[in-house]
């Protein structure tokens, strides 16, 4: 329901699904701020996040997001 709104990911649903499955869960739809991505990976327990418009419209760069997540102690590949 949050896809395209950039109001944040469905954290409760993502965390529930992630806790039930033994496969990686990708949060998709809703990312609009750096905090939204961090919350999806920490509170939402997603294994990865997906976004389009924030990158297509240069609102957030991938480098900027990776730097923010790294400083927030979210493990990831930096290259």
KAHU-V37670 format. One record per residue. PSI is psi as a letter, one per 20 degrees, with the letter a starting at -180 (NA if undefined). OMEGA is omega in radians with two decimals (NA if undefined). D_LAST is the distance of its C-alpha to the last C-alpha in Angstrom with 1 decimal. Layout:
PSI;OMEGA;D_LAST  PSI;OMEGA;D_LAST
This chain:
i;-3.09;31.6  i;-3.05;28.9  p;3.09;27.2  i;-3.09;27.2  h;-3.12;28.7  k;3.13;25.6  j;-3.12;27.7  q;-3.13;25.3  r;3.06;24.7  n;-3.00;27.6  g;-3.10;26.7  g;3.12;29.9  g;-3.13;29.8  g;3.12;26.1  h;3.13;26.9  g;-3.14;30.0  g;-3.13;28.5  h;3.13;25.7  i;-3.09;28.3  h;-3.03;30.5  q;3.08;28.1  k;3.08;26.5  q;3.13;23.8  q;3.11;20.6  p;3.13;21.5  p;3.07;19.6  p;-3.10;20.9  p;3.05;21.7  o;3.05;23.9  i;-3.10;24.5  p;3.13;21.4  i;3.13;22.5  r;3.09;21.3  g;3.14;18.4  h;3.12;20.8  g;-3.13;21.5  g;3.11;18.0  g;3.13;18.1  h;3.13;21.6  h;-3.11;20.8  h;-3.10;18.4  f;-3.12;20.9  h;3.14;24.4  i;3.11;23.9  k;3.08;22.3  q;3.09;20.1  h;-3.14;17.4  r;3.07;15.4  q;-3.12;16.3  q;3.10;17.1  q;3.11;18.1  f;-2.97;19.4  h;-3.13;21.7  h;3.11;19.8  g;-3.13;17.2  h;-3.11;19.9  j;3.07;22.0  k;3.07;19.4  h;3.08;20.5  p;3.03;17.1  q;3.11;13.8  g;3.12;10.6  g;3.12;9.2  g;3.13;12.5  g;-3.14;12.4  g;3.11;9.2  g;3.12;10.9  g;-3.14;14.1  h;3.10;13.3  g;3.11;11.8  h;3.11;15.1  j;3.12;17.0  k;3.03;16.0  o;-3.08;14.5  p;3.12;12.4  r;3.01;9.1  p;-3.14;5.6  i;3.14;3.8  NA;NA;0.0
